[in-house]
Amino acid sequence: MGQIVGAAIVSHHPGLMQCEEFRRAMGAGEDSDLIAGFARVREKIQALKPDVVVIFDSHWFTTGYHLVDASARYEGRYTSDEMPWYLHGVPYAYRGYPALAQAIEQVSREQGGYNRAIAHPDLERQYATINVIKLLRLETLDIPVVTVSSCQNCEWPQFLQSGEAVGEAIRRSDLRVVLLASGALSHKFNGIDWKPNNPRIFHESNVSSAAAMESDKGAIALMAEGRHDQILARWDEDYRRQPWEAFGAHYLQMLGALGGDKFQGKGTALSEYENARGTGNIHVWLDV
């Protein structure tokens, strides 16, 4: 019987891919703690020795289906169409796990859901996957990666349903799997003419608004208590309105795989809560 052995929300923002010298310049001499946080997350993953890492990618927007990449290998160079002036020419080479992707589709069909496996040699990668793979050194660890998309024409309970199929497919397998929800919490960007409130650009006071920061910290506190049910209970009135990145698809799919509102795993922050052009970012490891 397969098992989800670890789970986390992780940031992927492009600033983390710049050189340390530039990051420290942005941080008034300090590096982003998300960089050190990636090392902490990596230690957790290495200790668990998973067979596969599943990444819920908040940048892979699809329509009509939650897609699951099903190729055996991914190799190339990534250039962001959003920020190509510094996120360009990033080499990647990592293994997929087609059998798990196909099993997720099978379970989803049985449940009347909308997860579908896709294997196409020209399918583009997204930096919510690539940045996490690079910063966690998953290529070096040689751990296969399966990415799941964020279907944009969904209501939030359908993201939970998508995750349920992922969780059931894992249970039916013989795999040890780590889940990573790749994305921010509140995701409102500061304007192009934004003036920082704090010279340390990553500082939390540079998040888009005091309300967004308060909301994010409230969610982080609920995660620390294992009260994911309370996050879901307040979704429409709070977190959907901020909104979270990809309307929270990455977190909701991960939570669906873990048991939805019945999941009580406590969240441990493995980084500081930080700003990225107004968005709220953090790494939180969930006790499964």
C-alpha positions, 0 to 999 in steps of 0.5 A, spaced: 500 500 500 502 506 498 503 512 502 504 520 502 510 520 507 511 528 507 507 534 504 509 542 504 507 548 501 513 551 498 515 558 494 517 558 487 518 566 486 523 568 481 527 572 485 530 566 488 533 564 482 537 570 482 545 570 484 546 570 491 549 577 490 543 580 487 539 577 492 543 580 498 542 587 494 535 586 494 535 584 502 539 590 504 545 585 505 541 579 507 539 573 503 532 571 503 530 566 508 526 562 503 533 560 500 535 557 507 528 554 507 529 550 501 535 546 504 531 545 510 525 542 506 530 538 502 533 535 509 526 533 510 525 529 503 532 526 503 530 523 510 524 520 507 527 517 501 520 518 497 519 514 490 516 520 487 515 527 488 508 530 486 508 538 485 501 541 484 503 547 480 500 554 481 503 556 474 500 551 469 493 553 468 489 548 464 482 549 462 477 543 462 481 538 466 486 538 471 492 535 467 497 530 470 504 530 466 505 523 464 512 523 460 518 518 463 523 524 462 523 532 461 530 535 459 531 542 456 532 549 457 527 553 461 526 561 459 520 564 462 515 568 458 514 573 464 521 575 466 525 573 461 530 578 463 533 574 468 529 567 468 532 564 462 536 558 459 535 554 466 537 547 464 533 541 467 533 534 466 529 530 471 525 523 471 517 523 471 513 517 473 508 515 468 505 509 471 502 514 477 500 519 472 496 514 469 493 511 475 491 518 477 487 519 471 484 512 472 482 513 479 479 520 477 475 517 472 472 512 477 470 518 481 467 522 476 472 527 476 477 531 471 484 529 472 487 527 466 494 524 464 498 527 458 504 525 455 507 530 449 514 531 448 513 539 446 509 540 453 512 546 456 514 546 463 512 552 468 517 555 473 513 553 479 515 546 477 522 548 475 524 553 480 522 548 486 526 542 482 532 546 482 532 549 489 531 543 492 536 539 488 531 534 486 535 532 479 541 531 484 537 526 488 534 523 482 527 523 485 522 522 479 517 528 479 510 528 477 506 535 476 499 536 476 496 543 473 491 548 476 484 548 472 482 555 472 475 554 470 473 550 477 470 552 484 474 550 490 471 544 492 473 541 485 480 542 487 479 538 493 476 533 489 482 533 484 487 532 490 482 526 492 484 522 486 491 523 487 491 521 494 487 514 492 492 513 486 498 513 491 494 509 496 493 503 491 500 504 489 506 501 492 510 508 492 512 513 498 510 520 495 512 527 498 507 532 496 509 539 494 504 545 493 508 550 489 505 557 490 504 563 494 499 565 499 496 571 498 497 573 491 496 581 489 502 584 486 504 591 488 504 596 482 509 597 477 511 604 480 511 601 487 516 604 493 518 599 498 516 600 505 522 597 507 529 597 504 529 589 505 525 587 499 523 581 502 521 583 508 514 582 510 512 589 511 512 589 503 506 585 502 501 588 498 497 590 504 496 589 511 490 585 510 493 580 506 499 579 511 494 579 517 490 573 513 496 570 511 499 569 518 492 567 520 492 561 515 499 560 517 497 559 525 491 555 523 496 550 519 500 550 525 494 548 529 492 543 524 486 546 523 485 545 516 478 545 517 477 552 519 481 554 513 476 551 508 470 554 513 473 561 512 475 560 504 470 564 501 470 569 506 477 570 506 482 566 502 478 566 496 478 574 496 485 575 497 486 571 493 491 566 494 495 564 488 491 560 483 485 561 487 489 556 492 489 550 487 496 548 490 494 548 497 487 545 496 489 539 491 494 537 496 489 538 502 484 533 498 490 528 497 491 528 505 484 527 507 481 534 506 477 537 512 479 531 516 486 532 515 489 535 522 497 535 520 500 540 524 504 545 519 511 547 521 514 553 518 521 552 515 522 559 513 520 566 514 514 569 511 516 574 506 514 578 500 515 577 493 513 583 489 507 584 494 505 576 494 506 572 501 511 567 501 513 561 506 515 554 506 510 550 511 512 543 512 505 539 514 506 533 519 503 527 515 
